[in-house]
Amino acid sequence: MVAVKSIKTQEDFKLVETLASQIWHQHYPDIIGLEQVEYMLAKFNSAKAIEEQVRLGAQFYCLIHNETPVGYMAIKPEDDFLFLSKLYVAETSRGKGVGRVALNFIDEEAKKQQLLGIRLKVNKYNTASIAAYEKLGFKNVKASVTDIGNGFVMDDFEMEKLF
């Protein structure tokens, strides 16, 4: 069973920080390198950074599989879309329906807010995630490169799912 729990407290922010470190170290060094992983964890996925993002309107959720936290996600309305800024699942829980439950939850949130669809960015070399998003109805709409400081960029595809 997969559950989605809202993240709101300092304890929750620390839990997400721990999950982020585990997941990012499992998945991203081969894609973006360990140095950029460490930078992005500190800048975007630390408890302090998460607290600030929540203060600015992002909604964070913990993904729980069989009563164990196994991932997290963050969403925020932008223009006529719900922007999925984060969706990360531990390697041991991939392929078990966690991502599908998360995206169904996000679909419902976007529909409740009467938005046109969901928008996200995914690293161009994260082929497994791109394939999963495509399987769930997302289309690649354009490439984008974003300077995130310290000599690093995010080299992404922007994807959309329209309702």
C-alpha positions, -999 to 999 in steps of 0.1 A, spaced: 0 0 0 12 35 -9 2 66 11 9 103 5 16 124 37 18 162 37 51 176 49 48 206 73 70 203 104 107 206 111 108 168 118 92 163 84 117 186 67 146 166 82 130 133 71 128 146 35 164 158 37 175 123 48 154 106 20 169 131 -6 204 122 4 198 85 1 179 87 -32 202 112 -48 233 93 -39 218 61 -53 205 76 -86 222 108 -97 261 106 -95 262 87 -128 240 113 -144 253 146 -130 283 137 -110 288 136 -72 299 172 -69 267 185 -84 246 160 -64 261 174 -32 255 210 -43 219 204 -53 212 185 -21 224 215 0 208 241 -22 174 225 -29 168 195 -7 181 204 28 157 208 56 163 246 55 158 248 17 126 227 20 112 250 48 119 280 26 102 264 -4 71 256 17 71 292 30 70 304 -7 40 282 -15 54 248 -25 36 217 -11 58 188 -1 46 153 4 63 121 17 56 89 -2 51 59 22 51 23 10 41 -4 35 45 22 64 80 31 54 90 65 39 104 58 4 102 91 -14 90 126 -17 75 151 -40 68 188 -43 42 207 -63 33 243 -68 7 260 -90 24 281 -118 3 299 -144 -24 274 -156 -3 243 -146 6 224 -115 45 224 -115 59 191 -103 93 203 -90 103 171 -73 94 135 -75 120 111 -61 115 74 -51 141 51 -34 157 26 -57 143 -3 -37 107 10 -41 108 17 -79 85 -4 -100 61 -10 -71 35 16 -80 48 44 -58 54 68 -87 20 60 -102 2 67 -69 22 100 -66 12 111 -101 -24 101 -96 -24 123 -65 -9 152 -85 -35 147 -113 -62 151 -87 -47 181 -71 -44 198 -105 -80 190 -114 -92 203 -80 -75 236 -88 -90 235 -123 -56 237 -140 -48 228 -176 -24 200 -166 10 192 -150 44 205 -160 78 192 -149 115 193 -158 136 161 -160 173 157 -167 179 149 -203 200 119 -194 175 105 -168 161 81 -194 143 58 -170 123 87 -155 116 101 -190 102 68 -201 81 65 -170 66 100 -175 59 93 -212 41 61 -201 19 82 -178 9 106 -206 36 133 -204 50 148 -236 84 165 -241 77 201 -251 112 216 -251 147 215 -238 160 239 -212 193 247 -195 192 265 -162 222 280 -144 219 270 -107 251 286 -96 286 274 -86 293 265 -122 265 240 -124 235 238 -148 203 217 -150 201 203 -185 165 193 -187 135 184 -209 103 202 -200 74 179 -201 36 185 -199 6 164 -194 -26 181 -204 -61 172 -192 
